[in-house]
Amino acid sequence: MWPYQTAVTLALAGLLLHTWRNLRDLPKLQPTDPQLQVEPTVSVLIPARNEGQTVGALLSSLSAQPEVGEILVLDDGSTDNTAAAIDQAAARDRRIRRLVGETLPDGWIGKSWACDQLGRAADPALDWRLFLDADTTLQPGGVGGALSHATSVPADLLTLIPQQIMGSLGERLVLPMLYFGWVVYLPIRHIASGNPAFAVGNGQFMLIRRAVYERIGGHRAVAGAIVEDVWLSRAVMRSGGRVVFADGQAVARCRMYTSLPDAWRGFSKNLFAGLNRSVAATLGLCLMKAALFVAPVGWLIVGMVSGRSPAAVWIGLPLVQLGLGAAIRLLIARRFGHRLLPDALFIPVSAALFIGIALNSMRWSLTGGGPRWKGRRYSGA
């Protein structure tokens, strides 16, 4: 047991150090003054399918963004009040225009098809395209803050981490796993190197230069990709463009899901596809999560109940491992404004839920006819 427990402890210590370094390297955006008189250069593009409960708040938040020249919202076959919410907002802001989505062609994922239609309809005189999810809202001056950073770095694609709103316990257990993918495992400092292996994207906020978007063929480059944001980022990198990833909690916020079942379904749609539909990668990631974050609980219980010796192996090292896992979660929580305690102590439960979601995502794809989302099923994805 000594070699195994020592290896797990060292791995967690390494991840803690890597997370600290990543958070230090991650730039933090700040909004600009929304009262500034600036030339509009941004076309905001929003795909919306049954987003009547959220799209109104997003459109209202865009009123305080002077850099925005137009706001196009594509109603992608909604069956709720999405169209009415868009039209109500358009009556208050002349920049808003509702588009009616065309029939989904074979070989396309719904969101990519909606974004492609938006990209083709956007004003060619505006230099930037900003794709937003309909459940995102912006802080006053948020577009200006993102645009200022993108032009100063400079970046061809800026994608960021909004402030994630987590209301329920289920959300607080599952959504932190997003941050592990972003700041625990990825090397932040290498994203801007242009290596597609380090591509990262968050569809909640994707600001891309019009010329670069057209150069890669728009969303046609990712027509069949479930995780279209990461694949779009990869396409930009392969075309020679520069991708920049940032902490955008001061400029944007998002509530992805409102319950554990919603989060389970949402991540089940994306996770296996995000791992390139690799069974080996999915099982390997599950085993790693289990060894690092779940198994220490089991070893600790076995050691305490059975009284096995040496206690340093069966009790001491598992306690250290649990402490290191909680420390990683605390670093993330402190940076992104999450609850510190007791949430950081729930990391074994979060990891176990991640494993369940990953296995369910793989099951959906391989034996369940493909991922299901908003009334559509994507076989082979």
VENQUIKA-V930631 format. One record per run of one state. SS is the DSSP state (H for helix, E for strand, C for the rest). FROM is the first residue (numbers start at 1). TO is the last residue. If there is no record, write none. Layout:
# VENQUIKA-V930631
ss & from & to
SS & FROM & TO
SS & FROM & TO
This chain:
# VENQUIKA-V930631
ss & from & to
C & 1 & 1
H & 2 & 25
C & 26 & 26
E & 27 & 28
C & 29 & 41
E & 42 & 48
C & 49 & 54
H & 55 & 64
C & 65 & 67
E & 68 & 75
C & 76 & 81
H & 82 & 92
C & 93 & 95
E & 96 & 100
C & 101 & 109
H & 110 & 121
C & 122 & 127
E & 128 & 133
C & 134 & 135
E & 136 & 138
C & 139 & 141
H & 142 & 153
C & 154 & 156
E & 157 & 161
C & 162 & 162
E & 163 & 164
C & 165 & 168
H & 169 & 174
C & 175 & 175
H & 176 & 184
C & 185 & 187
H & 188 & 193
C & 194 & 195
H & 196 & 198
C & 199 & 204
E & 205 & 209
H & 210 & 215
C & 216 & 217
H & 218 & 222
C & 223 & 227
H & 228 & 238
C & 239 & 242
E & 243 & 247
C & 248 & 251
E & 252 & 254
C & 255 & 259
H & 260 & 274
C & 275 & 278
H & 279 & 306
C & 307 & 310
H & 311 & 336
C & 337 & 342
H & 343 & 367
C & 368 & 370
E & 371 & 373
C & 374 & 375
E & 376 & 378
C & 379 & 381
